[in-house]
């Protein structure tokens, strides 16, 4: 009987040793406030959504469709891959798309070499990303 009691005391001691650090760690405050972390994540997601929207707007421009047709680029496939872009690929594509959107804003009826070049760069960047993945 004393051996069983000794085992019970030993098990209780081991449990106390392992449970005490967990209880102490649970009371510590997080270095980053959870609301700040949630706001940062939401802001990042909103920026990515805005970037994807800018790319989709540029791809919907009639001038972009004309250039893509001349190059033999399937805009359906390119549009489908916009949702998969992330990181620097998304940022570069969105920057080029915004330049295209700004250049064609207000229903500009002429395409300058710069706008055409930007459209081609946008399409090439997206195609390279698609080819790599």
C-alpha positions, 0 to 999 in steps of 0.5 A, spaced: 500 500 500 505 505 501 508 503 494 501 505 491 501 512 495 508 513 493 506 513 486 500 517 487 504 522 490 509 522 484 504 522 479 501 528 483 508 532 483 510 531 476 503 533 474 504 540 478 511 541 475 508 541 468 501 544 469 505 550 473 509 553 467 502 552 463 498 556 468 504 562 468 504 562 461 497 563 460 497 569 464 502 573 460 499 578 455 501 578 448 506 583 445 501 585 440 494 587 441 489 582 438 485 587 435 491 591 432 493 584 429 486 583 426 486 590 423 493 589 420 490 583 416 484 586 414 488 592 411 492 587 407 487 583 405 483 589 403 489 592 399 490 585 395 483 586 393 484 593 391 490 590 387 486 585 384 480 589 382 485 594 378 488 588 374 481 586 372 479 593 370 485 594 366 483 587 363 476 589 361 478 595 357 477 594 350 484 597 348 487 591 352 482 586 349 484 589 342 492 588 344 491 581 347 487 579 341 493 582 336 498 578 341 494 572 341 493 572 348 487 568 352 484 574 356 480 568 359 485 565 362 489 571 364 483 573 368 482 567 371 489 567 374 488 574 377 485 571 383 492 567 384 497 572 384 500 574 391 506 578 393 510 582 389 507 579 382 500 582 385 503 588 386 507 589 380 501 587 376 497 592 380 501 598 378 502 596 371 494 595 371 493 602 375 497 606 369 493 603 364 487 605 367 489 612 368 492 612 361 485 610 359 481 614 364 475 618 361 474 614 355 480 616 351 480 614 344 487 613 342 492 609 345 499 611 345 505 607 345 506 608 352 499 605 354 500 599 349 507 598 352 504 598 359 498 593 357 503 588 354 508 589 360 501 587 364 500 581 360 507 579 360 507 579 367 501 575 368 503 570 363 510 569 366 506 568 373 502 563 370 507 559 366 511 559 373 506 556 377 
